[in-house]
Amino acid sequence: MVKLWKDEGYVEHFNKGLNEETESIKRIPIKSVERIISERKKELLSLLKDNKKATDTAFLSGRMGAILN
């Protein structure tokens, strides 16, 4: 299957797109990234406070942990 993808040019196209995306992400200033993470953290904490279901709380806690890492 991978050989077919290489022959068809899919792998090269995918890698090119991935490289372009990586370069665009690298251009985002670190202060902007920190601000976005801070805003998302506040949003998730507010959802946790309002939420009463244990499963939803566990899910949101996991999401917050993923963002903080």
PDB file with one MODEL, atoms N, CA, C and O in Angstrom:
MODEL        1
ATOM      1  N   MET A   1       0.828  -1.191   0.000  1.00  0.00           N
ATOM      2  CA  MET A   1       0.000   0.000   0.000  1.00  0.00           C
ATOM      3  C   MET A   1       0.876   1.259   0.000  1.00  0.00           C
ATOM      4  O   MET A   1       0.625   2.202  -0.751  1.00  0.00           O
ATOM      5  N   VAL A   2       1.919   1.258   0.865  1.00  0.00           N
ATOM      6  CA  VAL A   2       2.802   2.423   0.934  1.00  0.00           C
ATOM      7  C   VAL A   2       3.501   2.633  -0.401  1.00  0.00           C
ATOM      8  O   VAL A   2       3.691   3.770  -0.832  1.00  0.00           O
ATOM      9  N   LYS A   3       3.886   1.535  -1.059  1.00  0.00           N
ATOM     10  CA  LYS A   3       4.529   1.648  -2.378  1.00  0.00           C
ATOM     11  C   LYS A   3       3.577   2.312  -3.373  1.00  0.00           C
ATOM     12  O   LYS A   3       3.994   3.158  -4.164  1.00  0.00           O
ATOM     13  N   LEU A   4       2.314   1.933  -3.334  1.00  0.00           N
ATOM     14  CA  LEU A   4       1.315   2.541  -4.214  1.00  0.00           C
ATOM     15  C   LEU A   4       1.202   4.032  -3.928  1.00  0.00           C
ATOM     16  O   LEU A   4       1.143   4.845  -4.850  1.00  0.00           O
ATOM     17  N   TRP A   5       1.171   4.387  -2.645  1.00  0.00           N
ATOM     18  CA  TRP A   5       1.085   5.804  -2.272  1.00  0.00           C
ATOM     19  C   TRP A   5       2.289   6.575  -2.785  1.00  0.00           C
ATOM     20  O   TRP A   5       2.156   7.696  -3.276  1.00  0.00           O
ATOM     21  N   LYS A   6       3.472   5.964  -2.668  1.00  0.00           N
ATOM     22  CA  LYS A   6       4.686   6.619  -3.169  1.00  0.00           C
ATOM     23  C   LYS A   6       4.603   6.788  -4.678  1.00  0.00           C
ATOM     24  O   LYS A   6       4.915   7.853  -5.212  1.00  0.00           O
ATOM     25  N   ASP A   7       4.178   5.721  -5.368  1.00  0.00           N
ATOM     26  CA  ASP A   7       4.072   5.771  -6.829  1.00  0.00           C
ATOM     27  C   ASP A   7       3.065   6.819  -7.284  1.00  0.00           C
ATOM     28  O   ASP A   7       3.270   7.479  -8.302  1.00  0.00           O
ATOM     29  N   GLU A   8       1.989   6.971  -6.539  1.00  0.00           N
ATOM     30  CA  GLU A   8       0.943   7.927  -6.898  1.00  0.00           C
ATOM     31  C   GLU A   8       1.300   9.356  -6.484  1.00  0.00           C
ATOM     32  O   GLU A   8       0.657  10.308  -6.925  1.00  0.00           O
ATOM     33  N   GLY A   9       2.327   9.507  -5.635  1.00  0.00           N
ATOM     34  CA  GLY A   9       2.749  10.835  -5.205  1.00  0.00           C
ATOM     35  C   GLY A   9       2.062  11.331  -3.946  1.00  0.00           C
ATOM     36  O   GLY A   9       2.242  12.483  -3.552  1.00  0.00           O
ATOM     37  N   TYR A  10       1.269  10.464  -3.306  1.00  0.00           N
ATOM     38  CA  TYR A  10       0.553  10.891  -2.103  1.00  0.00           C
ATOM     39  C   TYR A  10       1.507  11.212  -0.954  1.00  0.00           C
ATOM     40  O   TYR A  10       1.305  12.183  -0.225  1.00  0.00           O
ATOM     41  N   VAL A  11       2.548  10.389  -0.799  1.00  0.00           N
ATOM     42  CA  VAL A  11       3.487  10.584   0.308  1.00  0.00           C
ATOM     43  C   VAL A  11       4.189  11.930   0.167  1.00  0.00           C
ATOM     44  O   VAL A  11       4.308  12.680   1.136  1.00  0.00           O
ATOM     45  N   GLU A  12       4.648  12.230  -1.035  1.00  0.00           N
ATOM     46  CA  GLU A  12       5.325  13.511  -1.269  1.00  0.00           C
ATOM     47  C   GLU A  12       4.381  14.681  -1.009  1.00  0.00           C
ATOM     48  O   GLU A  12       4.768  15.677  -0.397  1.00  0.00           O
ATOM     49  N   HIS A  13       3.149  14.556  -1.474  1.00  0.00           N
ATOM     50  CA  HIS A  13       2.147  15.606  -1.270  1.00  0.00           C
ATOM     51  C   HIS A  13       1.857  15.787   0.224  1.00  0.00           C
ATOM     52  O   HIS A  13       1.770  16.916   0.708  1.00  0.00           O
ATOM     53  N   PHE A  14       1.710  14.681   0.949  1.00  0.00           N
ATOM     54  CA  PHE A  14       1.443  14.739   2.385  1.00  0.00           C
ATOM     55  C   PHE A  14       2.602  15.405   3.117  1.00  0.00           C
ATOM     56  O   PHE A  14       2.390  16.287   3.950  1.00  0.00           O
ATOM     57  N   ASN A  15       3.830  14.983   2.806  1.00  0.00           N
ATOM     58  CA  ASN A  15       5.004  15.553   3.476  1.00  0.00           C
ATOM     59  C   ASN A  15       5.141  17.042   3.188  1.00  0.00           C
ATOM     60  O   ASN A  15       5.509  17.814   4.073  1.00  0.00           O
ATOM     61  N   LYS A  16       4.851  17.449   1.966  1.00  0.00           N
ATOM     62  CA  LYS A  16       4.922  18.869   1.610  1.00  0.00           C
ATOM     63  C   LYS A  16       3.916  19.667   2.446  1.00  0.00           C
ATOM     64  O   LYS A  16       4.253  20.720   2.987  1.00  0.00           O
ATOM     65  N   GLY A  17       2.695  19.168   2.548  1.00  0.00           N
ATOM     66  CA  GLY A  17       1.666  19.838   3.344  1.00  0.00           C
ATOM     67  C   GLY A  17       2.039  19.903   4.814  1.00  0.00           C
ATOM     68  O   GLY A  17       1.814  20.916   5.476  1.00  0.00           O
ATOM     69  N   LEU A  18       2.607  18.820   5.320  1.00  0.00           N
ATOM     70  CA  LEU A  18       3.026  18.780   6.718  1.00  0.00           C
ATOM     71  C   LEU A  18       4.134  19.794   6.981  1.00  0.00           C
ATOM     72  O   LEU A  18       4.121  20.480   8.002  1.00  0.00           O
ATOM     73  N   ASN A  19       5.086  19.887   6.068  1.00  0.00           N
ATOM     74  CA  ASN A  19       6.176  20.861   6.212  1.00  0.00           C
ATOM     75  C   ASN A  19       5.652  22.293   6.170  1.00  0.00           C
ATOM     76  O   ASN A  19       6.099  23.138   6.946  1.00  0.00           O
ATOM     77  N   GLU A  20       4.710  22.573   5.270  1.00  0.00           N
ATOM     78  CA  GLU A  20       4.128  23.917   5.181  1.00  0.00           C
ATOM     79  C   GLU A  20       3.385  24.270   6.471  1.00  0.00           C
ATOM     80  O   GLU A  20       3.490  25.390   6.968  1.00  0.00           O
ATOM     81  N   GLU A  21       2.635  23.308   7.004  1.00  0.00           N
ATOM     82  CA  GLU A  21       1.891  23.542   8.244  1.00  0.00           C
ATOM     83  C   GLU A  21       2.852  23.796   9.407  1.00  0.00           C
ATOM     84  O   GLU A  21       2.623  24.691  10.221  1.00  0.00           O
ATOM     85  N   THR A  22       3.913  23.017   9.480  1.00  0.00           N
ATOM     86  CA  THR A  22       4.908  23.189  10.540  1.00  0.00           C
ATOM     87  C   THR A  22       5.544  24.566  10.467  1.00  0.00           C
ATOM     88  O   THR A  22       5.726  25.222  11.493  1.00  0.00           O
ATOM     89  N   GLU A  23       5.882  25.008   9.270  1.00  0.00           N
ATOM     90  CA  GLU A  23       6.495  26.331   9.104  1.00  0.00           C
ATOM     91  C   GLU A  23       5.535  27.443   9.521  1.00  0.00           C
ATOM     92  O   GLU A  23       5.953  28.425  10.134  1.00  0.00           O
ATOM     93  N   SER A  24       4.252  27.295   9.194  1.00  0.00           N
ATOM     94  CA  SER A  24       3.288  28.335   9.576  1.00  0.00           C
ATOM     95  C   SER A  24       3.099  28.369  11.091  1.00  0.00           C
ATOM     96  O   SER A  24       2.917  29.442  11.666  1.00  0.00           O
ATOM     97  N   ILE A  25       3.139  27.211  11.739  1.00  0.00           N
ATOM     98  CA  ILE A  25       3.008  27.162  13.197  1.00  0.00           C
ATOM     99  C   ILE A  25       4.222  27.797  13.860  1.00  0.00           C
ATOM    100  O   ILE A  25       4.092  28.482  14.874  1.00  0.00           O
ATOM    101  N   LYS A  26       5.395  27.574  13.293  1.00  0.00           N
ATOM    102  CA  LYS A  26       6.626  28.142  13.863  1.00  0.00           C
ATOM    103  C   LYS A  26       6.619  29.667  13.829  1.00  0.00           C
ATOM    104  O   LYS A  26       7.313  30.304  14.621  1.00  0.00           O
ATOM    105  N   ARG A  27       5.849  30.255  12.927  1.00  0.00           N
ATOM    106  CA  ARG A  27       5.808  31.717  12.809  1.00  0.00           C
ATOM    107  C   ARG A  27       4.898  32.379  13.839  1.00  0.00           C
ATOM    108  O   ARG A  27       4.902  33.604  13.959  1.00  0.00           O
ATOM    109  N   ILE A  28       4.124  31.601  14.579  1.00  0.00           N
ATOM    110  CA  ILE A  28       3.243  32.172  15.601  1.00  0.00           C
ATOM    111  C   ILE A  28       4.110  32.609  16.779  1.00  0.00           C
ATOM    112  O   ILE A  28       4.872  31.802  17.311  1.00  0.00           O
ATOM    113  N   PRO A  29       4.007  33.863  17.190  1.00  0.00           N
ATOM    114  CA  PRO A  29       4.814  34.339  18.321  1.00  0.00           C
ATOM    115  C   PRO A  29       4.486  33.574  19.605  1.00  0.00           C
ATOM    116  O   PRO A  29       3.332  33.226  19.852  1.00  0.00           O
ATOM    117  N   ILE A  30       5.502  33.321  20.410  1.00  0.00           N
ATOM    118  CA  ILE A  30       5.332  32.547  21.643  1.00  0.00           C
ATOM    119  C   ILE A  30       4.338  33.216  22.592  1.00  0.00           C
ATOM    120  O   ILE A  30       3.620  32.525  23.314  1.00  0.00           O
ATOM    121  N   LYS A  31       4.286  34.539  22.602  1.00  0.00           N
ATOM    122  CA  LYS A  31       3.330  35.250  23.469  1.00  0.00           C
ATOM    123  C   LYS A  31       1.898  34.924  23.063  1.00  0.00           C
ATOM    124  O   LYS A  31       1.025  34.786  23.919  1.00  0.00           O
ATOM    125  N   SER A  32       1.656  34.802  21.765  1.00  0.00           N
ATOM    126  CA  SER A  32       0.315  34.454  21.287  1.00  0.00           C
ATOM    127  C   SER A  32      -0.060  33.045  21.719  1.00  0.00           C
ATOM    128  O   SER A  32      -1.193  32.795  22.131  1.00  0.00           O
ATOM    129  N   VAL A  33       0.893  32.128  21.624  1.00  0.00           N
ATOM    130  CA  VAL A  33       0.641  30.748  22.034  1.00  0.00           C
ATOM    131  C   VAL A  33       0.323  30.701  23.525  1.00  0.00           C
ATOM    132  O   VAL A  33      -0.611  30.016  23.943  1.00  0.00           O
ATOM    133  N   GLU A  34       1.099  31.428  24.326  1.00  0.00           N
ATOM    134  CA  GLU A  34       0.855  31.462  25.771  1.00  0.00           C
ATOM    135  C   GLU A  34      -0.519  32.049  26.082  1.00  0.00           C
ATOM    136  O   GLU A  34      -1.211  31.562  26.976  1.00  0.00           O
ATOM    137  N   ARG A  35      -0.921  33.091  25.352  1.00  0.00           N
ATOM    138  CA  ARG A  35      -2.228  33.711  25.568  1.00  0.00           C
ATOM    139  C   ARG A  35      -3.348  32.738  25.213  1.00  0.00           C
ATOM    140  O   ARG A  35      -4.329  32.623  25.948  1.00  0.00           O
ATOM    141  N   ILE A  36      -3.205  32.039  24.093  1.00  0.00           N
ATOM    142  CA  ILE A  36      -4.225  31.079  23.657  1.00  0.00           C
ATOM    143  C   ILE A  36      -4.377  29.966  24.689  1.00  0.00           C
ATOM    144  O   ILE A  36      -5.496  29.584  25.032  1.00  0.00           O
ATOM    145  N   ILE A  37      -3.257  29.446  25.184  1.00  0.00           N
ATOM    146  CA  ILE A  37      -3.301  28.379  26.186  1.00  0.00           C
ATOM    147  C   ILE A  37      -3.940  28.879  27.472  1.00  0.00           C
ATOM    148  O   ILE A  37      -4.739  28.171  28.084  1.00  0.00           O
ATOM    149  N   SER A  38      -3.596  30.087  27.885  1.00  0.00           N
ATOM    150  CA  SER A  38      -4.159  30.660  29.109  1.00  0.00           C
ATOM    151  C   SER A  38      -5.673  30.826  28.991  1.00  0.00           C
ATOM    152  O   SER A  38      -6.409  30.499  29.922  1.00  0.00           O
ATOM    153  N   GLU A  39      -6.137  31.332  27.851  1.00  0.00           N
ATOM    154  CA  GLU A  39      -7.576  31.510  27.643  1.00  0.00           C
ATOM    155  C   GLU A  39      -8.301  30.174  27.651  1.00  0.00           C
ATOM    156  O   GLU A  39      -9.372  30.050  28.245  1.00  0.00           O
ATOM    157  N   ARG A  40      -7.727  29.178  26.999  1.00  0.00           N
ATOM    158  CA  ARG A  40      -8.354  27.855  26.937  1.00  0.00           C
ATOM    159  C   ARG A  40      -8.397  27.216  28.329  1.00  0.00           C
ATOM    160  O   ARG A  40      -9.373  26.557  28.686  1.00  0.00           O
ATOM    161  N   LYS A  41      -7.341  27.416  29.100  1.00  0.00           N
ATOM    162  CA  LYS A  41      -7.286  26.885  30.463  1.00  0.00           C
ATOM    163  C   LYS A  41      -8.404  27.485  31.310  1.00  0.00           C
ATOM    164  O   LYS A  41      -9.085  26.764  32.040  1.00  0.00           O
ATOM    165  N   LYS A  42      -8.598  28.807  31.217  1.00  0.00           N
ATOM    166  CA  LYS A  42      -9.673  29.469  31.965  1.00  0.00           C
ATOM    167  C   LYS A  42     -11.038  28.935  31.543  1.00  0.00           C
ATOM    168  O   LYS A  42     -11.913  28.702  32.378  1.00  0.00           O
ATOM    169  N   GLU A  43     -11.208  28.745  30.244  1.00  0.00           N
ATOM    170  CA  GLU A  43     -12.468  28.236  29.708  1.00  0.00           C
ATOM    171  C   GLU A  43     -12.758  26.835  30.257  1.00  0.00           C
ATOM    172  O   GLU A  43     -13.882  26.551  30.672  1.00  0.00           O
ATOM    173  N   LEU A  44     -11.752  25.968  30.260  1.00  0.00           N
ATOM    174  CA  LEU A  44     -11.946  24.611  30.765  1.00  0.00           C
ATOM    175  C   LEU A  44     -12.209  24.595  32.270  1.00  0.00           C
ATOM    176  O   LEU A  44     -13.035  23.816  32.746  1.00  0.00           O
ATOM    177  N   LEU A  45     -11.514  25.448  33.018  1.00  0.00           N
ATOM    178  CA  LEU A  45     -11.752  25.528  34.464  1.00  0.00           C
ATOM    179  C   LEU A  45     -13.171  25.984  34.762  1.00  0.00           C
ATOM    180  O   LEU A  45     -13.806  25.486  35.692  1.00  0.00           O
ATOM    181  N   SER A  46     -13.662  26.921  33.983  1.00  0.00           N
ATOM    182  CA  SER A  46     -15.030  27.394  34.174  1.00  0.00           C
ATOM    183  C   SER A  46     -16.036  26.276  33.878  1.00  0.00           C
ATOM    184  O   SER A  46     -17.041  26.145  34.576  1.00  0.00           O
ATOM    185  N   LEU A  47     -15.768  25.477  32.850  1.00  0.00           N
ATOM    186  CA  LEU A  47     -16.644  24.345  32.547  1.00  0.00           C
ATOM    187  C   LEU A  47     -16.622  23.322  33.677  1.00  0.00           C
ATOM    188  O   LEU A  47     -17.653  22.740  34.015  1.00  0.00           O
ATOM    189  N   LEU A  48     -15.448  23.107  34.257  1.00  0.00           N
ATOM    190  CA  LEU A  48     -15.344  22.157  35.364  1.00  0.00           C
ATOM    191  C   LEU A  48     -16.165  22.609  36.562  1.00  0.00           C
ATOM    192  O   LEU A  48     -16.812  21.790  37.213  1.00  0.00           O
ATOM    193  N   LYS A  49     -16.145  23.891  36.856  1.00  0.00           N
ATOM    194  CA  LYS A  49     -16.896  24.414  38.001  1.00  0.00           C
ATOM    195  C   LYS A  49     -18.396  24.272  37.795  1.00  0.00           C
ATOM    196  O   LYS A  49     -19.136  23.982  38.735  1.00  0.00           O
ATOM    197  N   ASP A  50     -18.841  24.476  36.559  1.00  0.00           N
ATOM    198  CA  ASP A  50     -20.270  24.420  36.259  1.00  0.00           C
ATOM    199  C   ASP A  50     -20.788  22.993  36.084  1.00  0.00           C
ATOM    200  O   ASP A  50     -21.994  22.752  36.144  1.00  0.00           O
ATOM    201  N   ASN A  51     -19.887  22.068  35.873  1.00  0.00           N
ATOM    202  CA  ASN A  51     -20.274  20.711  35.528  1.00  0.00           C
ATOM    203  C   ASN A  51     -20.491  19.860  36.773  1.00  0.00           C
ATOM    204  O   ASN A  51     -19.709  19.930  37.722  1.00  0.00           O
ATOM    205  N   LYS A  52     -21.553  19.055  36.769  1.00  0.00           N
ATOM    206  CA  LYS A  52     -21.845  18.215  37.926  1.00  0.00           C
ATOM    207  C   LYS A  52     -21.690  16.726  37.633  1.00  0.00           C
ATOM    208  O   LYS A  52     -21.740  15.914  38.557  1.00  0.00           O
ATOM    209  N   LYS A  53     -21.503  16.350  36.373  1.00  0.00           N
ATOM    210  CA  LYS A  53     -21.396  14.936  36.020  1.00  0.00           C
ATOM    211  C   LYS A  53     -19.949  14.467  36.147  1.00  0.00           C
ATOM    212  O   LYS A  53     -19.040  15.126  35.641  1.00  0.00           O
ATOM    213  N   ALA A  54     -19.732  13.359  36.804  1.00  0.00           N
ATOM    214  CA  ALA A  54     -18.376  12.854  37.055  1.00  0.00           C
ATOM    215  C   ALA A  54     -17.656  12.490  35.756  1.00  0.00           C
ATOM    216  O   ALA A  54     -16.463  12.759  35.614  1.00  0.00           O
ATOM    217  N   THR A  55     -18.361  11.889  34.820  1.00  0.00           N
ATOM    218  CA  THR A  55     -17.686  11.471  33.589  1.00  0.00           C
ATOM    219  C   THR A  55     -17.251  12.675  32.769  1.00  0.00           C
ATOM    220  O   THR A  55     -16.155  12.690  32.209  1.00  0.00           O
ATOM    221  N   ASP A  56     -18.109  13.681  32.699  1.00  0.00           N
ATOM    222  CA  ASP A  56     -17.742  14.890  31.969  1.00  0.00           C
ATOM    223  C   ASP A  56     -16.584  15.604  32.649  1.00  0.00           C
ATOM    224  O   ASP A  56     -15.694  16.132  31.982  1.00  0.00           O
ATOM    225  N   THR A  57     -16.596  15.621  33.979  1.00  0.00           N
ATOM    226  CA  THR A  57     -15.523  16.266  34.732  1.00  0.00           C
ATOM    227  C   THR A  57     -14.202  15.557  34.468  1.00  0.00           C
ATOM    228  O   THR A  57     -13.177  16.208  34.265  1.00  0.00           O
ATOM    229  N   ALA A  58     -14.220  14.226  34.469  1.00  0.00           N
ATOM    230  CA  ALA A  58     -12.999  13.465  34.201  1.00  0.00           C
ATOM    231  C   ALA A  58     -12.504  13.744  32.786  1.00  0.00           C
ATOM    232  O   ALA A  58     -11.303  13.904  32.566  1.00  0.00           O
ATOM    233  N   PHE A  59     -13.420  13.802  31.834  1.00  0.00           N
ATOM    234  CA  PHE A  59     -13.043  14.091  30.451  1.00  0.00           C
ATOM    235  C   PHE A  59     -12.403  15.467  30.339  1.00  0.00           C
ATOM    236  O   PHE A  59     -11.351  15.619  29.717  1.00  0.00           O
ATOM    237  N   LEU A  60     -13.033  16.462  30.937  1.00  0.00           N
ATOM    238  CA  LEU A  60     -12.503  17.823  30.861  1.00  0.00           C
ATOM    239  C   LEU A  60     -11.170  17.949  31.593  1.00  0.00           C
ATOM    240  O   LEU A  60     -10.292  18.694  31.158  1.00  0.00           O
ATOM    241  N   SER A  61     -11.014  17.228  32.700  1.00  0.00           N
ATOM    242  CA  SER A  61      -9.734  17.243  33.417  1.00  0.00           C
ATOM    243  C   SER A  61      -8.638  16.673  32.536  1.00  0.00           C
ATOM    244  O   SER A  61      -7.523  17.193  32.507  1.00  0.00           O
ATOM    245  N   GLY A  62      -8.950  15.618  31.826  1.00  0.00           N
ATOM    246  CA  GLY A  62      -7.981  15.027  30.901  1.00  0.00           C
ATOM    247  C   GLY A  62      -7.616  15.986  29.796  1.00  0.00           C
ATOM    248  O   GLY A  62      -6.449  16.085  29.419  1.00  0.00           O
ATOM    249  N   ARG A  63      -8.613  16.705  29.263  1.00  0.00           N
ATOM    250  CA  ARG A  63      -8.348  17.691  28.211  1.00  0.00           C
ATOM    251  C   ARG A  63      -7.447  18.795  28.738  1.00  0.00           C
ATOM    252  O   ARG A  63      -6.523  19.227  28.049  1.00  0.00           O
ATOM    253  N   MET A  64      -7.710  19.255  29.955  1.00  0.00           N
ATOM    254  CA  MET A  64      -6.896  20.327  30.517  1.00  0.00           C
ATOM    255  C   MET A  64      -5.461  19.841  30.729  1.00  0.00           C
ATOM    256  O   MET A  64      -4.509  20.579  30.476  1.00  0.00           O
ATOM    257  N   GLY A  65      -5.310  18.611  31.188  1.00  0.00           N
ATOM    258  CA  GLY A  65      -3.976  18.054  31.366  1.00  0.00           C
ATOM    259  C   GLY A  65      -3.229  17.960  30.052  1.00  0.00           C
ATOM    260  O   GLY A  65      -2.025  18.211  29.998  1.00  0.00           O
ATOM    261  N   ALA A  66      -3.940  17.597  28.989  1.00  0.00           N
ATOM    262  CA  ALA A  66      -3.304  17.507  27.676  1.00  0.00           C
ATOM    263  C   ALA A  66      -2.855  18.878  27.194  1.00  0.00           C
ATOM    264  O   ALA A  66      -1.790  19.008  26.591  1.00  0.00           O
ATOM    265  N   ILE A  67      -3.652  19.887  27.454  1.00  0.00           N
ATOM    266  CA  ILE A  67      -3.291  21.242  27.027  1.00  0.00           C
ATOM    267  C   ILE A  67      -2.092  21.748  27.812  1.00  0.00           C
ATOM    268  O   ILE A  67      -1.200  22.384  27.251  1.00  0.00           O
ATOM    269  N   LEU A  68      -2.070  21.466  29.107  1.00  0.00           N
ATOM    270  CA  LEU A  68      -0.978  21.964  29.946  1.00  0.00           C
ATOM    271  C   LEU A  68       0.340  21.265  29.649  1.00  0.00           C
ATOM    272  O   LEU A  68       1.406  21.827  29.902  1.00  0.00           O
ATOM    273  N   ASN A  69       0.283  20.056  29.120  1.00  0.00           N
ATOM    274  CA  ASN A  69       1.526  19.349  28.781  1.00  0.00           C
ATOM    275  C   ASN A  69       1.926  19.778  27.437  1.00  0.00           C
ATOM    276  O   ASN A  69       2.948  19.323  26.922  1.00  0.00           O
TER     277      ASN A  69
ENDMDL
END
